[in-house]
């Protein structure tokens, strides 16, 4: 079972959760837990293409076209995503030292990590544009 989409989905969902817990006594614990989860995420995917929606490849006049969303994982992309998640985890760990830790800050960091990892994984221009917009 390929869990490649979780590299993008888990940080996005947790960004929504952190945006709702603006000030809480559990925010430091959840931030440290999320930092550990970020380090495991790049190891979940299998190498090769992952098609969303089951559309696959469509051949038009002998040329292959991808209909739908396509993520591809290879060793270089896995190394880039692991490095990205390692830096993100370090940012989250260091941010727990702040006296007034805000869930909004953590949500923005997670949103940035999700969008940049999706930019690395995607193979189609539409999703590249969408995740660049989220990153901006």
VOBA-1610 file (N, C-alpha, C; in pm, whole numbers, padded with zeros to 5 digits, always signed):
BEGIN
Unk+00085-00119+00000Unk+00000+00000+00000Unk+00089+00124+00000Unk+00067+00211-00095Unk+00147+00331-00109Unk+00084+00445-00030Unk+00156+00496+00067Unk+00107+00605+00152Unk+00169+00738+00113Unk+00205+00752-00013Unk+00270+00873-00062Unk+00190+01001-00039Unk+00058+01003-00055Unk-00016+01128-00033Unk-00011+01179+00112Unk+00020+01091+00206Unk+00025+01134+00346Unk+00136+01235+00371Unk+00238+01238+00286Unk+00345+01336+00300Unk+00289+01477+00288Unk+00186+01494+00209Unk+00123+01625+00191Unk+00000+01641+00280Unk-00079+01536+00295Unk-00208+01546+00363Unk-00192+01567+00515Unk-00102+01495+00580Unk-00089+01506+00725Unk-00048+01647+00768Unk+00056+01709+00707Unk+00084+01848+00747Unk-00031+01946+00720Unk-00105+01924+00609Unk-00219+02012+00581Unk-00329+01998+00686Unk-00362+01874+00721Unk-00465+01852+00823Unk-00421+01906+00960Unk-00296+01883+00994Unk-00248+01933+01123Unk-00238+02086+01125Unk-00217+02147+01009Unk-00219+02293+01002Unk-00358+02345+01037Unk-00462+02275+00990Unk-00599+02314+01025Unk-00623+02297+01174Unk-00576+02187+01230Unk-00593+02162+01374Unk-00522+02269+01456Unk-00398+02300+01419Unk-00322+02401+01495Unk-00381+02540+01480Unk-00447+02568+01369Unk-00507+02700+01355Unk-00626+02718+01449Unk-00688+02607+01490Unk-00800+02615+01584Unk-00757+02615+01730Unk-00641+02562+01761Unk-00594+02565+01899Unk-00492+02677+01912Unk-00540+02799+01905Unk-00454+02916+01905Unk-00368+02921+02030Unk-00428+02912+02145Unk-00355+02908+02273Unk-00407+02788+02351Unk-00319+02698+02384Unk-00357+02581+02460Unk-00237+02532+02538Unk-00264+02462+02647Unk-00153+02409+02726Unk-00093+02285+02661Unk-00162+02228+02562Unk-00113+02109+02493Unk-00037+02140+02365Unk-00023+02266+02331Unk+00035+02302+02202Unk+00182+02263+02193Unk+00258+02273+02302Unk+00398+02233+02299Unk+00413+02082+02275Unk+00331+02004+02345Unk+00335+01859+02328Unk+00297+01820+02185Unk+00192+01879+02133Unk+00149+01848+01996Unk+00252+01891+01893Unk+00321+02002+01920Unk+00426+02049+01828Unk+00542+01951+01825Unk+00585+01904+01941Unk+00694+01806+01945Unk+00653+01674+01880Unk+00528+01634+01902Unk+00478+01512+01839Unk+00476+01527+01687Unk+00433+01643+01640Unk+00430+01667+01495Unk+00571+01671+01437Unk+00668+01721+01512Unk+00807+01721+01465Unk+00857+01578+01444Unk+00818+01487+01533Unk+00857+01347+01517Unk+00787+01283+01397Unk+00660+01317+01379Unk+00584+01262+01265Unk+00644+01310+01133Unk+00692+01435+01130Unk+00750+01488+01006Unk+00872+01409+00963Unk+00947+01355+01059Unk+01066+01279+01024Unk+01033+01141+00969Unk+00915+01089+01001Unk+00874+00956+00954Unk+00804+00965+00818Unk+00741+01076+00789Unk+00660+01089+00666Unk+00734+01055+00537Unk+00858+01102+00515Unk+00923+01069+00386Unk+00949+00921+00366Unk+00946+00843+00472Unk+00974+00700+00461Unk+00850+00618+00429Unk+00732+00680+00423Unk+00607+00608+00401Unk+00580+00573+00255Unk+00631+00653+00163Unk+00599+00634+00023Unk+00684+00528-00044Unk+00628+00469-00147Unk+00700+00373-00229Unk+00748+00443-00356Unk+00862+00398-00410Unk+00915+00459-00531Unk+00822+00431-00649Unk+00812+00529-00737Unk+00731+00514-00857Unk+00617+00614-00860Unk+00531+00604-00962Unk+00421+00699-00976Unk+00303+00664-00886Unk+00229+00766-00849Unk+00105+00749-00772Unk-00002+00834-00840Unk-00107+00770-00889Unk-00215+00839-00958Unk-00330+00862-00861Unk-00379+00985-00854Unk-00497+01015-00775Unk-00620+00997-00864Unk-00721+00935-00813Unk-00846+00920-00886Unk-00850+00801-00979Unk-00742+00728-00989Unk-00741+00608-01071Unk-00749+00632-01220Unk-00718+00752-01268Unk-00728+00781-01411Unk-00613+00719-01489Unk-00494+00732-01438Unk-00378+00674-01506Unk-00334+00755-01625Unk-00274+00686-01720Unk-00219+00750-01838Unk-00316+00731-01955Unk-00341+00840-02027Unk-00426+00837-02146Unk-00336+00861-02267Unk-00353+00780-02370Unk-00274+00795-02492Unk-00358+00866-02598Unk-00310+00982-02642Unk-00377+01059-02747Unk-00280+01068-02865Unk-00320+01008-02975Unk-00238+01001-03095Unk-00099+00946-03065Unk-00094+00845-02983Unk+00032+00778-02953Unk+00117+00844-02847Unk+00075+00962-02797Unk+00154+01032-02695Unk+00087+01013-02559Unk+00166+00981-02456Unk+00107+00960-02323Unk+00076+01093-02253Unk-00043+01101-02196Unk-00083+01217-02117Unk-00141+01165-01985Unk-00111+01234-01878Unk-00163+01196-01747Unk-00293+01271-01725Unk-00400+01198-01702Unk-00527+01262-01670Unk-00548+01249-01520Unk-00546+01359-01453Unk-00560+01358-01308Unk-00432+01408-01243Unk-00417+01373-01118Unk-00304+01418-01039Unk-00201+01305-01032Unk-00076+01339-01054Unk+00030+01239-01052Unk+00141+01287-00959Unk+00174+01203-00860Unk+00292+01224-00776Unk+00392+01115-00812Unk+00518+01149-00812Unk+00622+01051-00837Unk+00727+01062-00729Unk+00770+00949-00676Unk+00874+00945-00574Unk+00992+00866-00629Unk+01109+00925-00619Unk+01234+00857-00654Unk+01335+00890-00545Unk+01454+00831-00547Unk+01549+00855-00437Unk+01588+01003-00419Unk+01602+01077-00527Unk+01637+01218-00515Unk+01525+01297-00448Unk+01402+01273-00491Unk+01288+01343-00430Unk+01272+01304-00284Unk+01297+01178-00251Unk+01287+01135-00112Unk+01392+01204-00026Unk+01513+01220-00080Unk+01619+01289-00007Unk+01583+01436+00014Unk+01530+01501-00090Unk+01488+01641-00078Unk+01378+01657+00026Unk+01280+01570+00023Unk+01168+01580+00117Unk+01214+01550+00258Unk+01304+01451+00275Unk+01355+01423+00409Unk+01433+01541+00464Unk+01515+01605+00379Unk+01588+01724+00422Unk+01493+01837+00459Unk+01390+01855+00378Unk+01289+01958+00406Unk+01218+01930+00538Unk+01177+01807+00560Unk+01107+01772+00683Unk+01200+01779+00805Unk+01328+01747+00787Unk+01424+01760+00897Unk+01438+01906+00939Unk+01450+01995+00842Unk+01458+02138+00874Unk+01328+02185+00938Unk+01214+02140+00886Unk+01085+02176+00945Unk+01071+02125+01088Unk+01117+02003+01113Unk+01111+01947+01249Unk+01200+02027+01344Unk+01316+02068+01297Unk+01404+02150+01381Unk+01342+02286+01410Unk+01276+02344+01312Unk+01206+02471+01335Unk+01097+02454+01440Unk+01021+02346+01431Unk+00915+02322+01528Unk+00971+02297+01668Unk+01080+02222+01677Unk+01140+02195+01808Unk+01194+02322+01870Unk+01262+02404+01791Unk+01317+02529+01843Unk+01205+02627+01880Unk+01094+02622+01807Unk+00984+02715+01836Unk+00915+02682+01968Unk+00931+02561+02019Unk+00868+02528+02149Unk+00933+02602+02264Unk+01051+02659+02243Unk+01117+02736+02348Unk+01054+02874+02369Unk+00975+02917+02271Unk+00912+03049+02281Unk+00814+03051+02398Unk+00814+03164+02466Unk+00726+03179+02582Unk+00580+03183+02540Unk+00552+03256+02433Unk+00413+03268+02384Unk+00401+03196+02251Unk+00400+03065+02255Unk+00390+02983+02134Unk+00247+02991+02080Unk+00237+03019+01952Unk+00106+03037+01889Unk+00078+02921+01793Unk-00044+02874+01795Unk-00085+02771+01701Unk-00086+02821+01559Unk-00103+02949+01540Unk-00103+03008+01406Unk+00035+02994+01341Unk+00139+03018+01418Unk+00276+03003+01365Unk+00302+02859+01324Unk+00264+02765+01408Unk+00285+02624+01377Unk+00205+02585+01253Unk+00083+02637+01242Unk-00001+02608+01126Unk+00063+02660+00997Unk+00121+02778+01002Unk+00186+02834+00884Unk+00310+02755+00845Unk+00386+02709+00943Unk+00504+02626+00914Unk+00461+02496+00847Unk+00357+02433+00902Unk+00309+02307+00845Unk+00250+02326+00705Unk+00181+02436+00684Unk+00127+02465+00552Unk+00239+02484+00451Unk+00345+02551+00491Unk+00460+02569+00402Unk+00528+02437+00371Unk+00544+02352+00473Unk+00606+02221+00450Unk+00523+02135+00356Unk+00392+02136+00374Unk+00304+02056+00288Unk+00310+02106+00144Unk+00307+02237+00126Unk+00305+02289-00011Unk+00438+02267-00082Unk+00549+02283-00013Unk+00678+02263-00078Unk+00701+02115-00107Unk+00659+02027-00017Unk+00674+01884-00046Unk+00584+01842-00163Unk+00468+01902-00176Unk+00382+01873-00291Unk+00443+01925-00420Unk+00509+02041-00414Unk+00577+02094-00533Unk+00688+01998-00576Unk+00758+01940-00480Unk+00864+01845-00513Unk+00806+01718-00574Unk+00694+01670-00522Unk+00638+01541-00565Unk+00559+01547-00695Unk+00497+01660-00725Unk+00402+01664-00835Unk+00470+01654-00971Unk+00395+01601-01066Unk+00444+01585-01203Unk+00356+01657-01304Unk+00258+01736-01258Unk+00172+01807-01353Unk+00171+01956-01320Unk+00152+02036-01423Unk+00164+02181-01409Unk+00053+02243-01324Unk-00068+02189-01332Unk-00178+02248-01256Unk-00151+02240-01107Unk-00112+02124-01058Unk-00085+02109-00915Unk+00040+02184-00873Unk+00136+02196-00963Unk+00254+02277-00934Unk+00211+02422-00908Unk+00123+02472-00993Unk+00070+02608-00976Unk-00009+02622-00845Unk-00095+02525-00816Unk-00177+02530-00696Unk-00090+02533-00570Unk+00009+02448-00563Unk+00091+02442-00442Unk+00190+02557-00433Unk+00231+02614-00548Unk+00307+02737-00541Unk+00223+02850-00483Unk+00097+02855-00519Unk+00006+02956-00463Unk-00012+02936-00312Unk-00025+02813-00268Unk-00036+02787-00123Unk+00092+02828-00053Unk+00205+02800-00114Unk+00334+02836-00053Unk+00351+02988-00046Unk+00295+03058-00143Unk+00310+03204-00144Unk+00224+03265-00037
//
